[in-house]
């Protein structure tokens, strides 16, 4: 059984910390990968750029996506 991964796309460090605390408090022990803008999110999801060595077949089970992001906003990430 493969591990269920959570992808957190958040540019605000305070919101990132808050989300990670909430997950931990609720005993969500899945691996959480954090990216900080829409470009990084797309790179992660499509295994390109800095994430080109990532196995593209291991996609996150849940994506927590901020809509107001630098570079590429969350709505554009959803479209792609």
Residue frames as a rotation matrix with the C-alpha (Angstrom) as fourth column:
UNK 1
0.585 0.811 0.000 0.00
0.811 -0.585 0.000 0.00
0.000 0.000 -1.000 0.00
UNK 2
-0.292 -0.717 0.633 1.46
0.673 -0.624 -0.397 3.36
0.680 0.310 0.664 -0.98
UNK 3
-0.588 -0.033 -0.808 1.72
0.711 -0.498 -0.497 6.22
-0.386 -0.867 0.316 1.43
UNK 4
0.433 0.784 0.445 -0.98
0.874 -0.486 0.004 8.87
0.219 0.387 -0.895 1.18
UNK 5
-0.630 -0.771 -0.093 0.68
0.776 -0.629 -0.040 12.23
-0.027 -0.097 0.995 0.59
UNK 6
0.611 0.711 -0.347 -0.70
0.686 -0.695 -0.216 15.69
-0.395 -0.106 -0.913 1.32
UNK 7
-0.400 -0.671 0.624 0.48
0.850 -0.526 -0.020 18.58
0.342 0.523 0.781 -0.83
UNK 8
0.419 0.445 -0.791 0.24
0.712 -0.702 -0.018 21.96
-0.564 -0.556 -0.611 0.92
UNK 9
-0.230 -0.406 0.885 0.51
0.851 -0.525 -0.019 24.94
0.473 0.748 0.466 -1.43
UNK 10
0.804 0.466 -0.368 0.91
0.594 -0.627 0.504 28.00
0.004 -0.624 -0.782 0.80
UNK 11
0.145 -0.769 0.622 3.05
0.477 -0.496 -0.725 31.12
0.867 0.402 0.295 0.47
UNK 12
0.347 0.045 0.937 2.44
-0.626 -0.732 0.267 32.49
0.698 -0.679 -0.226 3.97
UNK 13
-0.574 -0.680 -0.457 4.74
-0.120 0.622 -0.774 30.88
0.810 -0.390 -0.438 6.59
UNK 14
-0.763 0.349 0.544 2.27
-0.618 -0.147 -0.772 31.62
-0.190 -0.925 0.328 9.40
UNK 15
0.322 0.928 -0.189 -0.58
-0.940 0.289 -0.180 29.89
-0.112 0.236 0.965 7.54
UNK 16
0.089 -0.400 -0.912 1.72
-0.423 0.814 -0.398 26.98
0.902 0.421 -0.097 6.73
UNK 17
-0.881 -0.467 0.073 2.58
-0.231 0.291 -0.928 26.56
0.412 -0.835 -0.365 10.41
UNK 18
-0.384 0.832 0.400 -1.09
-0.845 -0.142 -0.516 26.82
-0.373 -0.536 0.757 11.38
UNK 19
0.478 0.579 -0.660 -2.08
-0.817 0.569 -0.093 24.12
0.322 0.584 0.745 8.89
UNK 20
-0.236 -0.650 -0.723 0.73
-0.221 0.760 -0.611 21.79
0.946 0.016 -0.322 9.95
UNK 21
-0.906 -0.036 0.423 -0.27
-0.423 0.000 -0.906 22.24
0.033 -0.999 -0.016 13.61
UNK 22
0.015 0.996 0.085 -3.92
-0.961 0.038 -0.274 21.52
-0.276 -0.077 0.958 12.79
UNK 23
0.358 0.057 -0.932 -2.98
-0.571 0.803 -0.170 18.34
0.739 0.593 0.320 10.95
UNK 24
-0.635 -0.690 -0.348 -0.77
-0.101 0.520 -0.848 17.18
0.766 -0.503 -0.400 13.82
UNK 25
-0.732 0.410 0.544 -3.39
-0.661 -0.235 -0.712 18.06
-0.164 -0.881 0.443 16.46
UNK 26
0.345 0.938 -0.041 -5.92
-0.896 0.315 -0.314 15.93
-0.282 0.145 0.949 14.59
UNK 27
0.037 -0.458 0.888 -3.51
-0.259 0.854 0.452 12.99
-0.965 -0.247 -0.087 14.32
UNK 28
0.991 0.114 -0.072 -3.07
-0.090 0.161 -0.983 13.31
-0.100 0.980 0.170 10.56
UNK 29
0.389 -0.902 0.185 0.34
-0.158 0.133 0.978 11.70
-0.907 -0.410 -0.091 10.27
UNK 30
0.784 -0.062 0.618 0.65
0.598 0.345 -0.724 11.59
-0.168 0.937 0.308 6.48
UNK 31
-0.405 -0.914 -0.012 3.72
0.806 -0.363 0.467 13.01
-0.431 0.179 0.884 4.80
UNK 32
0.760 0.590 -0.272 3.12
0.418 -0.764 -0.491 16.66
-0.498 0.260 -0.827 3.94
UNK 33
-0.344 -0.795 0.500 5.03
0.935 -0.243 0.257 18.24
-0.083 0.557 0.827 1.06
UNK 34
0.460 0.438 -0.772 5.00
0.436 -0.869 -0.234 22.04
-0.774 -0.229 -0.591 1.13
UNK 35
-0.391 -0.506 0.769 5.45
0.911 -0.333 0.244 24.25
0.132 0.796 0.591 -1.92
UNK 36
-0.370 0.093 -0.924 5.18
0.584 -0.750 -0.309 28.02
-0.722 -0.655 0.223 -1.82
UNK 37
-0.386 0.342 -0.857 3.77
-0.616 -0.787 -0.037 29.17
-0.687 0.514 0.514 -5.15
UNK 38
0.624 0.781 0.025 1.72
-0.465 0.397 -0.791 28.01
-0.628 0.482 0.611 -8.10
UNK 39
0.382 -0.575 -0.724 4.76
-0.819 0.152 -0.553 27.31
0.428 0.804 -0.413 -10.29
UNK 40
-0.685 -0.645 0.340 6.23
-0.727 0.572 -0.379 25.00
0.050 -0.507 -0.861 -7.64
UNK 41
-0.068 0.755 0.653 2.85
-0.504 0.539 -0.675 23.26
-0.861 -0.375 0.344 -7.27
UNK 42
0.812 0.377 -0.446 2.67
-0.556 0.267 -0.787 22.56
-0.178 0.887 0.427 -11.00
UNK 43
-0.056 -0.915 -0.400 6.29
-0.848 0.255 -0.464 21.44
0.527 0.313 -0.790 -11.06
UNK 44
-0.639 -0.130 0.758 5.55
-0.645 0.629 -0.435 19.05
-0.420 -0.767 -0.486 -8.20
UNK 45
0.259 0.884 0.389 2.37
-0.439 0.466 -0.768 17.68
-0.860 0.028 0.509 -9.75
UNK 46
0.942 0.113 -0.315 3.89
-0.335 0.269 -0.903 17.17
-0.017 0.956 0.292 -13.20
UNK 47
0.628 -0.751 0.204 7.33
0.432 0.554 0.712 16.05
-0.648 -0.359 0.672 -11.89
UNK 48
0.517 -0.481 0.708 9.28
0.655 -0.310 -0.689 18.77
0.551 0.820 0.154 -13.66
UNK 49
0.477 -0.408 0.778 11.85
-0.426 -0.882 -0.201 21.42
0.769 -0.236 -0.595 -12.68
UNK 50
-0.347 -0.637 0.689 13.15
-0.894 0.005 -0.447 20.89
0.281 -0.771 -0.571 -9.15
UNK 51
0.040 0.478 0.878 10.84
-0.687 0.650 -0.323 17.86
-0.725 -0.590 0.354 -8.84
UNK 52
0.262 0.058 -0.963 11.89
-0.929 0.286 -0.235 16.07
0.262 0.956 0.129 -12.05
UNK 53
-0.724 -0.579 -0.375 13.27
-0.441 0.806 -0.394 13.17
0.531 -0.120 -0.839 -10.02
UNK 54
-0.499 0.637 0.588 9.93
-0.651 0.171 -0.739 12.64
-0.572 -0.752 0.329 -8.24
UNK 55
-0.905 0.269 0.330 7.88
0.386 0.845 0.369 9.59
-0.179 0.461 -0.869 -9.24
UNK 56
-0.790 0.610 -0.066 4.94
-0.582 -0.710 0.396 11.11
0.195 0.351 0.916 -11.15
UNK 57
-0.282 0.700 -0.656 2.84
0.053 0.694 0.718 8.01
0.958 0.168 -0.233 -10.38
UNK 58
-0.362 0.123 -0.924 2.86
0.922 0.190 -0.336 8.91
0.134 -0.974 -0.182 -6.67
UNK 59
-0.381 0.339 0.860 0.39
0.111 -0.907 0.406 11.80
0.918 0.250 0.308 -6.70
UNK 60
-0.952 0.063 0.298 -0.90
-0.304 -0.286 -0.909 13.46
0.028 -0.956 0.291 -3.53
UNK 61
-0.561 0.810 -0.171 -4.15
0.812 0.578 0.076 12.13
0.160 -0.096 -0.982 -2.12
UNK 62
0.605 0.696 -0.386 -5.10
0.762 -0.647 0.027 15.61
-0.231 -0.310 -0.922 -0.87
UNK 63
-0.467 -0.682 0.563 -4.03
0.746 -0.646 -0.164 19.05
0.475 0.343 0.810 -2.08
UNK 64
0.393 0.480 -0.784 -4.53
0.789 -0.613 0.020 22.03
-0.471 -0.627 -0.620 0.23
UNK 65
-0.316 -0.475 0.821 -4.30
0.919 -0.367 0.142 24.93
0.234 0.800 0.552 -2.20
UNK 66
-0.226 0.139 -0.964 -4.13
0.360 -0.908 -0.216 28.64
-0.905 -0.396 0.155 -1.39
UNK 67
0.531 0.507 0.679 -5.86
0.809 -0.067 -0.584 30.59
-0.251 0.859 -0.446 -4.17
UNK 68
0.970 -0.231 0.072 -3.83
-0.205 -0.943 -0.262 33.79
0.128 0.240 -0.962 -3.83
UNK 69
0.545 -0.820 0.176 -0.32
0.570 0.516 0.640 32.71
-0.615 -0.248 0.748 -4.71
UNK 70
0.173 -0.575 -0.800 2.68
-0.567 -0.722 0.396 34.38
-0.806 0.385 -0.451 -6.32
UNK 71
-0.796 -0.598 -0.093 3.79
-0.339 0.315 0.887 33.54
-0.501 0.738 -0.453 -9.88
UNK 72
-0.658 0.672 -0.339 0.73
-0.117 0.353 0.928 31.42
0.744 0.651 -0.154 -10.77
UNK 73
-0.428 0.537 0.727 -2.43
-0.903 -0.285 -0.321 31.73
0.035 -0.794 0.607 -8.69
UNK 74
-0.687 0.153 0.711 -4.38
-0.258 0.863 -0.434 28.80
-0.680 -0.481 -0.553 -7.29
UNK 75
0.431 0.901 -0.050 -7.18
-0.333 0.107 -0.937 29.05
-0.839 0.420 0.346 -9.85
UNK 76
0.374 -0.382 -0.845 -4.69
-0.915 -0.001 -0.404 28.65
0.153 0.924 -0.350 -12.69
UNK 77
-0.744 -0.604 0.286 -3.18
-0.655 0.743 -0.135 25.65
-0.130 -0.288 -0.949 -10.90
UNK 78
-0.211 0.760 0.615 -6.66
-0.155 0.595 -0.788 24.10
-0.965 -0.262 -0.008 -10.80
UNK 79
0.632 0.466 -0.619 -7.20
-0.637 -0.143 -0.758 24.76
-0.441 0.873 0.206 -14.50
UNK 80
-0.027 -0.752 -0.658 -3.95
-0.935 0.253 -0.251 23.05
0.355 0.609 -0.710 -15.44
